[in-house]
């Protein structure tokens, strides 16, 4: 499974508590799914005991599916939240740029 690796962005976006929480929950769900998949794989390696372990295998498969589905839902929430924060950041920058230009910039010959 892929891990969320957000590109370098604004510090406020990178440290947003909701994004950090969602990222942590996604990571936990991915780890749980990986552990359950390894356990299911171990159960499937012994064909002689396949009938005995079928219930455990099916339970693990169901848990893996549930964890993956929940991680997907959280990833969508993460993506929406991040887009919202980035749009807000772009809006603030545009507003600041417009305010700066409205205030008037120094003449071109006085650049430092």
N, CA, C and O atoms as a GROMACS GRO file, in nm:
protein
  448
    1UNK      N    1   0.084  -0.118   0.000
    1UNK     CA    2   0.000   0.000   0.000
    1UNK      C    3   0.088   0.124   0.000
    1UNK      O    4   0.198   0.124   0.057
    2UNK      N    5   0.041   0.227  -0.063
    2UNK     CA    6   0.119   0.350  -0.070
    2UNK      C    7   0.101   0.431   0.057
    2UNK      O    8  -0.005   0.431   0.120
    3UNK      N    9   0.206   0.497   0.092
    3UNK     CA   10   0.202   0.585   0.209
    3UNK      C   11   0.176   0.727   0.161
    3UNK      O   12   0.209   0.762   0.048
    4UNK      N   13   0.116   0.807   0.246
    4UNK     CA   14   0.095   0.947   0.210
    4UNK      C   15   0.226   1.020   0.236
    4UNK      O   16   0.278   1.019   0.348
    5UNK      N   17   0.278   1.083   0.132
    5UNK     CA   18   0.398   1.163   0.144
    5UNK      C   19   0.368   1.299   0.082
    5UNK      O   20   0.390   1.320  -0.037
    6UNK      N   21   0.316   1.390   0.164
    6UNK     CA   22   0.279   1.519   0.107
    6UNK      C   23   0.402   1.594   0.059
    6UNK      O   24   0.506   1.590   0.126
    7UNK      N   25   0.393   1.661  -0.053
    7UNK     CA   26   0.506   1.742  -0.100
    7UNK      C   27   0.527   1.860  -0.006
    7UNK      O   28   0.438   1.896   0.072
    8UNK      N   29   0.646   1.918  -0.013
    8UNK     CA   30   0.675   2.033   0.072
    8UNK      C   31   0.573   2.143   0.046
    8UNK      O   32   0.553   2.184  -0.068
    9UNK      N   33   0.511   2.189   0.150
    9UNK     CA   34   0.412   2.296   0.136
    9UNK      C   35   0.429   2.394   0.250
    9UNK      O   36   0.523   2.386   0.329
   10UNK      N   37   0.337   2.483   0.257
   10UNK     CA   38   0.331   2.581   0.363
   10UNK      C   39   0.333   2.510   0.499
   10UNK      O   40   0.268   2.407   0.517
   11UNK      N   41   0.406   2.567   0.593
   11UNK     CA   42   0.417   2.508   0.726
   11UNK      C   43   0.281   2.493   0.793
   11UNK      O   44   0.255   2.394   0.862
   12UNK      N   45   0.194   2.591   0.774
   12UNK     CA   46   0.060   2.587   0.834
   12UNK      C   47  -0.018   2.466   0.782
   12UNK      O   48  -0.086   2.398   0.859
   13UNK      N   49  -0.007   2.440   0.653
   13UNK     CA   50  -0.077   2.325   0.594
   13UNK      C   51  -0.014   2.195   0.644
   13UNK      O   52  -0.085   2.101   0.681
   14UNK      N   53   0.118   2.188   0.645
   14UNK     CA   54   0.188   2.066   0.686
   14UNK      C   55   0.162   2.030   0.832
   14UNK      O   56   0.168   1.913   0.869
   15UNK      N   57   0.134   2.130   0.914
   15UNK     CA   58   0.115   2.104   1.057
   15UNK      C   59  -0.031   2.116   1.100
   15UNK      O   60  -0.060   2.119   1.220
   16UNK      N   61  -0.122   2.123   1.006
   16UNK     CA   62  -0.264   2.132   1.039
   16UNK      C   63  -0.303   2.010   1.125
   16UNK      O   64  -0.280   1.897   1.084
   17UNK      N   65  -0.361   2.033   1.242
   17UNK     CA   66  -0.392   1.921   1.332
   17UNK      C   67  -0.481   1.814   1.270
   17UNK      O   68  -0.462   1.695   1.294
   18UNK      N   69  -0.578   1.856   1.190
   18UNK     CA   70  -0.669   1.760   1.127
   18UNK      C   71  -0.594   1.674   1.025
   18UNK      O   72  -0.616   1.553   1.017
   19UNK      N   73  -0.505   1.737   0.946
   19UNK     CA   74  -0.426   1.660   0.849
   19UNK      C   75  -0.331   1.564   0.919
   19UNK      O   76  -0.315   1.449   0.876
   20UNK      N   77  -0.269   1.610   1.025
   20UNK     CA   78  -0.177   1.525   1.100
   20UNK      C   79  -0.252   1.405   1.159
   20UNK      O   80  -0.203   1.292   1.154
   21UNK      N   81  -0.371   1.430   1.214
   21UNK     CA   82  -0.451   1.322   1.272
   21UNK      C   83  -0.492   1.222   1.165
   21UNK      O   84  -0.482   1.101   1.185
   22UNK      N   85  -0.539   1.272   1.051
   22UNK     CA   86  -0.582   1.183   0.943
   22UNK      C   87  -0.464   1.100   0.891
   22UNK      O   88  -0.478   0.981   0.866
   23UNK      N   89  -0.350   1.165   0.876
   23UNK     CA   90  -0.231   1.094   0.828
   23UNK      C   91  -0.193   0.982   0.925
   23UNK      O   92  -0.158   0.871   0.882
   24UNK      N   93  -0.199   1.010   1.054
   24UNK     CA   94  -0.165   0.910   1.156
   24UNK      C   95  -0.264   0.793   1.151
   24UNK      O   96  -0.224   0.677   1.158
   25UNK      N   97  -0.393   0.824   1.139
   25UNK     CA   98  -0.494   0.718   1.132
   25UNK      C   99  -0.476   0.632   1.006
   25UNK      O  100  -0.490   0.510   1.012
   26UNK      N  101  -0.444   0.695   0.895
   26UNK     CA  102  -0.422   0.621   0.771
   26UNK      C  103  -0.303   0.528   0.787
   26UNK      O  104  -0.309   0.411   0.748
   27UNK      N  105  -0.195   0.578   0.845
   27UNK     CA  106  -0.076   0.496   0.867
   27UNK      C  107  -0.107   0.376   0.956
   27UNK      O  108  -0.061   0.265   0.929
   28UNK      N  109  -0.184   0.398   1.061
   28UNK     CA  110  -0.220   0.289   1.152
   28UNK      C  111  -0.303   0.184   1.079
   28UNK      O  112  -0.278   0.064   1.093
   29UNK      N  113  -0.401   0.228   1.000
   29UNK     CA  114  -0.484   0.134   0.925
   29UNK      C  115  -0.401   0.055   0.824
   29UNK      O  116  -0.424  -0.064   0.805
   30UNK      N  117  -0.307   0.121   0.760
   30UNK     CA  118  -0.221   0.051   0.665
   30UNK      C  119  -0.136  -0.055   0.735
   30UNK      O  120  -0.119  -0.166   0.683
   31UNK      N  121  -0.084  -0.021   0.852
   31UNK     CA  122  -0.004  -0.118   0.927
   31UNK      C  123  -0.089  -0.237   0.973
   31UNK      O  124  -0.045  -0.351   0.967
   32UNK      N  125  -0.211  -0.209   1.018
   32UNK     CA  126  -0.302  -0.316   1.060
   32UNK      C  127  -0.332  -0.408   0.942
   32UNK      O  128  -0.330  -0.530   0.956
   33UNK      N  129  -0.360  -0.349   0.826
   33UNK     CA  130  -0.389  -0.429   0.707
   33UNK      C  131  -0.269  -0.514   0.667
   33UNK      O  132  -0.286  -0.630   0.629
   34UNK      N  133  -0.150  -0.458   0.675
   34UNK     CA  134  -0.030  -0.534   0.640
   34UNK      C  135  -0.007  -0.651   0.736
   34UNK      O  136   0.030  -0.760   0.694
   35UNK      N  137  -0.030  -0.627   0.864
   35UNK     CA  138  -0.013  -0.734   0.963
   35UNK      C  139  -0.116  -0.844   0.939
   35UNK      O  140  -0.083  -0.962   0.942
   36UNK      N  141  -0.242  -0.804   0.915
   36UNK     CA  142  -0.347  -0.903   0.890
   36UNK      C  143  -0.322  -0.980   0.759
   36UNK      O  144  -0.350  -1.099   0.751
   37UNK      N  145  -0.269  -0.911   0.658
   37UNK     CA  146  -0.239  -0.980   0.532
   37UNK      C  147  -0.127  -1.083   0.553
   37UNK      O  148  -0.132  -1.192   0.496
   38UNK      N  149  -0.028  -1.048   0.633
   38UNK     CA  150   0.080  -1.142   0.662
   38UNK      C  151   0.027  -1.264   0.738
   38UNK      O  152   0.067  -1.377   0.712
   39UNK      N  153  -0.064  -1.239   0.833
   39UNK     CA  154  -0.123  -1.350   0.908
   39UNK      C  155  -0.207  -1.438   0.817
   39UNK      O  156  -0.202  -1.561   0.827
   40UNK      N  157  -0.284  -1.378   0.727
   40UNK     CA  158  -0.366  -1.455   0.633
   40UNK      C  159  -0.277  -1.536   0.538
   40UNK      O  160  -0.308  -1.650   0.505
   41UNK      N  161  -0.168  -1.476   0.496
   41UNK     CA  162  -0.075  -1.548   0.408
   41UNK      C  163  -0.014  -1.668   0.480
   41UNK      O  164   0.003  -1.774   0.420
   42UNK      N  165   0.019  -1.651   0.607
   42UNK     CA  166   0.075  -1.762   0.685
   42UNK      C  167  -0.028  -1.874   0.698
   42UNK      O  168   0.008  -1.992   0.690
   43UNK      N  169  -0.154  -1.839   0.717
   43UNK     CA  170  -0.259  -1.941   0.727
   43UNK      C  171  -0.277  -2.016   0.595
   43UNK      O  172  -0.304  -2.136   0.595
   44UNK      N  173  -0.261  -1.948   0.485
   44UNK     CA  174  -0.285  -2.011   0.355
   44UNK      C  175  -0.169  -2.099   0.309
   44UNK      O  176  -0.183  -2.170   0.210
   45UNK      N  177  -0.057  -2.095   0.378
   45UNK     CA  178   0.060  -2.173   0.337
   45UNK      C  179   0.052  -2.319   0.378
   45UNK      O  180   0.131  -2.401   0.331
   46UNK      N  181  -0.041  -2.353   0.464
   46UNK     CA  182  -0.052  -2.491   0.512
   46UNK      C  183  -0.180  -2.553   0.455
   46UNK      O  184  -0.286  -2.545   0.516
   47UNK      N  185  -0.169  -2.615   0.336
   47UNK     CA  186  -0.289  -2.669   0.271
   47UNK      C  187  -0.354  -2.782   0.350
   47UNK      O  188  -0.474  -2.806   0.335
   48UNK      N  189  -0.278  -2.853   0.432
   48UNK     CA  190  -0.332  -2.964   0.509
   48UNK      C  191  -0.433  -2.914   0.613
   48UNK      O  192  -0.527  -2.985   0.649
   49UNK      N  193  -0.412  -2.794   0.661
   49UNK     CA  194  -0.501  -2.738   0.764
   49UNK      C  195  -0.596  -2.634   0.708
   49UNK      O  196  -0.654  -2.556   0.783
   50UNK      N  197  -0.613  -2.633   0.578
   50UNK     CA  198  -0.694  -2.530   0.512
   50UNK      C  199  -0.837  -2.525   0.565
   50UNK      O  200  -0.891  -2.416   0.586
   51UNK      N  201  -0.900  -2.640   0.585
   51UNK     CA  202  -1.037  -2.641   0.637
   51UNK      C  203  -1.044  -2.590   0.780
   51UNK      O  204  -1.141  -2.524   0.818
   52UNK      N  205  -0.943  -2.620   0.859
   52UNK     CA  206  -0.940  -2.574   0.998
   52UNK      C  207  -0.921  -2.423   1.007
   52UNK      O  208  -0.975  -2.357   1.096
   53UNK      N  209  -0.844  -2.369   0.915
   53UNK     CA  210  -0.810  -2.227   0.923
   53UNK      C  211  -0.897  -2.140   0.833
   53UNK      O  212  -0.875  -2.018   0.826
   54UNK      N  213  -0.992  -2.197   0.764
   54UNK     CA  214  -1.075  -2.120   0.670
   54UNK      C  215  -1.148  -2.005   0.739
   54UNK      O  216  -1.151  -1.894   0.686
   55UNK      N  217  -1.207  -2.030   0.855
   55UNK     CA  218  -1.279  -1.923   0.926
   55UNK      C  219  -1.185  -1.809   0.965
   55UNK      O  220  -1.219  -1.692   0.948
   56UNK      N  221  -1.068  -1.844   1.016
   56UNK     CA  222  -0.971  -1.741   1.053
   56UNK      C  223  -0.925  -1.663   0.931
   56UNK      O  224  -0.911  -1.541   0.935
   57UNK      N  225  -0.902  -1.736   0.823
   57UNK     CA  226  -0.858  -1.672   0.699
   57UNK      C  227  -0.965  -1.575   0.649
   57UNK      O  228  -0.933  -1.462   0.611
   58UNK      N  229  -1.090  -1.617   0.648
   58UNK     CA  230  -1.198  -1.531   0.601
   58UNK      C  231  -1.216  -1.409   0.692
   58UNK      O  232  -1.243  -1.298   0.644
   59UNK      N  233  -1.202  -1.430   0.822
   59UNK     CA  234  -1.212  -1.318   0.917
   59UNK      C  235  -1.101  -1.217   0.890
   59UNK      O  236  -1.125  -1.096   0.889
   60UNK      N  237  -0.979  -1.267   0.870
   60UNK     CA  238  -0.866  -1.177   0.842
   60UNK      C  239  -0.887  -1.102   0.709
   60UNK      O  240  -0.858  -0.982   0.699
   61UNK      N  241  -0.937  -1.174   0.609
   61UNK     CA  242  -0.962  -1.111   0.480
   61UNK      C  243  -1.066  -1.000   0.494
   61UNK      O  244  -1.054  -0.894   0.431
   62UNK      N  245  -1.166  -1.024   0.575
   62UNK     CA  246  -1.270  -0.923   0.599
   62UNK      C  247  -1.212  -0.802   0.672
   62UNK      O  248  -1.245  -0.688   0.639
   63UNK      N  249  -1.126  -0.827   0.770
   63UNK     CA  250  -1.063  -0.717   0.843
   63UNK      C  251  -0.972  -0.635   0.753
   63UNK      O  252  -0.968  -0.513   0.763
   64UNK      N  253  -0.898  -0.703   0.665
   64UNK     CA  254  -0.811  -0.632   0.571
   64UNK      C  255  -0.894  -0.544   0.480
   64UNK      O  256  -0.861  -0.428   0.457
   65UNK      N  257  -1.002  -0.599   0.427
   65UNK     CA  258  -1.090  -0.523   0.337
   65UNK      C  259  -1.149  -0.402   0.410
   65UNK      O  260  -1.155  -0.293   0.353
   66UNK      N  261  -1.191  -0.421   0.532
   66UNK     CA  262  -1.248  -0.312   0.611
   66UNK      C  263  -1.143  -0.203   0.636
   66UNK      O  264  -1.172  -0.084   0.623
   67UNK      N  265  -1.022  -0.244   0.673
   67UNK     CA  266  -0.915  -0.147   0.701
   67UNK      C  267  -0.878  -0.068   0.575
   67UNK      O  268  -0.857   0.053   0.581
   68UNK      N  269  -0.871  -0.137   0.462
   68UNK     CA  270  -0.838  -0.069   0.336
   68UNK      C  271  -0.947   0.029   0.298
   68UNK      O  272  -0.918   0.141   0.255
   69UNK      N  273  -1.073  -0.010   0.313
   69UNK     CA  274  -1.185   0.078   0.279
   69UNK      C  275  -1.186   0.201   0.370
   69UNK      O  276  -1.209   0.313   0.324
   70UNK      N  277  -1.161   0.180   0.499
   70UNK     CA  278  -1.159   0.293   0.592
   70UNK      C  279  -1.041   0.385   0.562
   70UNK      O  280  -1.055   0.508   0.568
   71UNK      N  281  -0.926   0.328   0.529
   71UNK     CA  282  -0.809   0.410   0.493
   71UNK      C  283  -0.839   0.491   0.368
   71UNK      O  284  -0.797   0.606   0.357
   72UNK      N  285  -0.910   0.432   0.274
   72UNK     CA  286  -0.946   0.504   0.152
   72UNK      C  287  -1.038   0.624   0.184
   72UNK      O  288  -1.018   0.733   0.131
   73UNK      N  289  -1.136   0.603   0.270
   73UNK     CA  290  -1.225   0.712   0.310
   73UNK      C  291  -1.146   0.824   0.380
   73UNK      O  292  -1.171   0.942   0.356
   74UNK      N  293  -1.052   0.785   0.465
   74UNK     CA  294  -0.971   0.885   0.535
   74UNK      C  295  -0.880   0.959   0.436
   74UNK      O  296  -0.859   1.080   0.450
   75UNK      N  297  -0.826   0.887   0.337
   75UNK     CA  298  -0.744   0.950   0.234
   75UNK      C  299  -0.823   1.056   0.157
   75UNK      O  300  -0.771   1.162   0.124
   76UNK      N  301  -0.949   1.025   0.129
   76UNK     CA  302  -1.036   1.121   0.061
   76UNK      C  303  -1.059   1.244   0.148
   76UNK      O  304  -1.052   1.357   0.099
   77UNK      N  305  -1.086   1.223   0.276
   77UNK     CA  306  -1.103   1.336   0.368
   77UNK      C  307  -0.975   1.420   0.376
   77UNK      O  308  -0.979   1.543   0.378
   78UNK      N  309  -0.860   1.349   0.380
   78UNK     CA  310  -0.730   1.415   0.384
   78UNK      C  311  -0.712   1.502   0.259
   78UNK      O  312  -0.673   1.618   0.269
   79UNK      N  313  -0.742   1.446   0.142
   79UNK     CA  314  -0.726   1.517   0.016
   79UNK      C  315  -0.817   1.641   0.012
   79UNK      O  316  -0.773   1.748  -0.030
   80UNK      N  317  -0.943   1.626   0.054
   80UNK     CA  318  -1.035   1.740   0.055
   80UNK      C  319  -0.989   1.848   0.152
   80UNK      O  320  -0.993   1.967   0.119
   81UNK      N  321  -0.946   1.809   0.269
   81UNK     CA  322  -0.899   1.906   0.369
   81UNK      C  323  -0.777   1.980   0.318
   81UNK      O  324  -0.767   2.102   0.331
   82UNK      N  325  -0.684   1.906   0.258
   82UNK     CA  326  -0.562   1.967   0.206
   82UNK      C  327  -0.595   2.066   0.093
   82UNK      O  328  -0.540   2.176   0.089
   83UNK      N  329  -0.683   2.027   0.002
   83UNK     CA  330  -0.724   2.116  -0.106
   83UNK      C  331  -0.787   2.243  -0.050
   83UNK      O  332  -0.762   2.353  -0.100
   84UNK      N  333  -0.869   2.228   0.052
   84UNK     CA  334  -0.934   2.344   0.113
   84UNK      C  335  -0.829   2.438   0.174
   84UNK      O  336  -0.836   2.559   0.156
   85UNK      N  337  -0.731   2.381   0.245
   85UNK     CA  338  -0.626   2.463   0.305
   85UNK      C  339  -0.540   2.531   0.199
   85UNK      O  340  -0.503   2.648   0.214
   86UNK      N  341  -0.508   2.460   0.092
   86UNK     CA  342  -0.428   2.518  -0.016
   86UNK      C  343  -0.504   2.629  -0.087
   86UNK      O  344  -0.444   2.730  -0.125
   87UNK      N  345  -0.634   2.612  -0.107
   87UNK     CA  346  -0.715   2.717  -0.170
   87UNK      C  347  -0.720   2.840  -0.080
   87UNK      O  348  -0.712   2.953  -0.129
   88UNK      N  349  -0.734   2.819   0.050
   88UNK     CA  350  -0.736   2.930   0.145
   88UNK      C  351  -0.601   3.003   0.143
   88UNK      O  352  -0.597   3.126   0.147
   89UNK      N  353  -0.493   2.928   0.138
   89UNK     CA  354  -0.360   2.988   0.131
   89UNK      C  355  -0.345   3.071   0.004
   89UNK      O  356  -0.294   3.183   0.008
   90UNK      N  357  -0.389   3.018  -0.110
   90UNK     CA  358  -0.381   3.091  -0.237
   90UNK      C  359  -0.465   3.218  -0.231
   90UNK      O  360  -0.424   3.323  -0.282
   91UNK      N  361  -0.582   3.210  -0.168
   91UNK     CA  362  -0.669   3.327  -0.154
   91UNK      C  363  -0.601   3.434  -0.068
   91UNK      O  364  -0.604   3.552  -0.102
   92UNK      N  365  -0.540   3.393   0.043
   92UNK     CA  366  -0.470   3.488   0.130
   92UNK      C  367  -0.352   3.554   0.057
   92UNK      O  368  -0.331   3.675   0.069
   93UNK      N  369  -0.277   3.475  -0.020
   93UNK     CA  370  -0.164   3.531  -0.094
   93UNK      C  371  -0.211   3.630  -0.199
   93UNK      O  372  -0.151   3.736  -0.216
   94UNK      N  373  -0.318   3.595  -0.270
   94UNK     CA  374  -0.372   3.686  -0.372
   94UNK      C  375  -0.419   3.816  -0.308
   94UNK      O  376  -0.398   3.925  -0.362
   95UNK      N  377  -0.484   3.804  -0.192
   95UNK     CA  378  -0.532   3.923  -0.121
   95UNK      C  379  -0.412   4.009  -0.077
   95UNK      O  380  -0.415   4.131  -0.093
   96UNK      N  381  -0.309   3.947  -0.022
   96UNK     CA  382  -0.190   4.021   0.022
   96UNK      C  383  -0.121   4.086  -0.096
   96UNK      O  384  -0.075   4.200  -0.086
   97UNK      N  385  -0.111   4.016  -0.208
   97UNK     CA  386  -0.048   4.071  -0.328
   97UNK      C  387  -0.128   4.192  -0.378
   97UNK      O  388  -0.070   4.295  -0.414
   98UNK      N  389  -0.260   4.179  -0.380
   98UNK     CA  390  -0.344   4.289  -0.426
   98UNK      C  391  -0.330   4.410  -0.333
   98UNK      O  392  -0.326   4.523  -0.380
   99UNK      N  393  -0.324   4.386  -0.203
   99UNK     CA  394  -0.309   4.495  -0.106
   99UNK      C  395  -0.174   4.563  -0.125
   99UNK      O  396  -0.165   4.686  -0.116
  100UNK      N  397  -0.070   4.485  -0.151
  100UNK     CA  398   0.063   4.541  -0.172
  100UNK      C  399   0.065   4.628  -0.298
  100UNK      O  400   0.119   4.739  -0.297
  101UNK      N  401   0.005   4.578  -0.405
  101UNK     CA  402   0.002   4.654  -0.530
  101UNK      C  403  -0.085   4.779  -0.517
  101UNK      O  404  -0.055   4.883  -0.576
  102UNK      N  405  -0.192   4.769  -0.440
  102UNK     CA  406  -0.280   4.884  -0.420
  102UNK      C  407  -0.210   4.993  -0.339
  102UNK      O  408  -0.236   5.112  -0.357
  103UNK      N  409  -0.120   4.952  -0.250
  103UNK     CA  410  -0.048   5.047  -0.168
  103UNK      C  411   0.060   5.119  -0.250
  103UNK      O  412   0.111   5.223  -0.208
  104UNK      N  413   0.092   5.066  -0.364
  104UNK     CA  414   0.194   5.126  -0.450
  104UNK      C  415   0.330   5.067  -0.420
  104UNK      O  416   0.369   5.051  -0.304
  105UNK      N  417   0.400   5.036  -0.524
  105UNK     CA  418   0.534   4.980  -0.507
  105UNK      C  419   0.637   5.089  -0.529
  105UNK      O  420   0.609   5.189  -0.596
  106UNK      N  421   0.756   5.072  -0.474
  106UNK     CA  422   0.860   5.175  -0.490
  106UNK      C  423   0.903   5.182  -0.637
  106UNK      O  424   0.884   5.086  -0.712
  107UNK      N  425   0.960   5.294  -0.678
  107UNK     CA  426   1.006   5.308  -0.816
  107UNK      C  427   1.108   5.200  -0.851
  107UNK      O  428   1.180   5.150  -0.764
  108UNK      N  429   1.113   5.165  -0.980
  108UNK     CA  430   1.198   5.055  -1.026
  108UNK      C  431   1.345   5.079  -0.998
  108UNK      O  432   1.419   4.982  -0.981
  109UNK      N  433   1.390   5.200  -0.993
  109UNK     CA  434   1.533   5.228  -0.973
  109UNK      C  435   1.579   5.208  -0.831
  109UNK      O  436   1.699   5.217  -0.806
  110UNK      N  437   1.491   5.183  -0.736
  110UNK     CA  438   1.531   5.172  -0.595
  110UNK      C  439   1.531   5.030  -0.543
  110UNK      O  440   1.512   5.007  -0.424
  111UNK      N  441   1.552   4.936  -0.632
  111UNK     CA  442   1.555   4.795  -0.586
  111UNK      C  443   1.678   4.770  -0.501
  111UNK      O  444   1.785   4.826  -0.527
  112UNK      N  445   1.664   4.688  -0.403
  112UNK     CA  446   1.776   4.656  -0.313
  112UNK      C  447   1.839   4.528  -0.351
  112UNK      O  448   1.935   4.484  -0.287
   0.00000   0.00000   0.00000
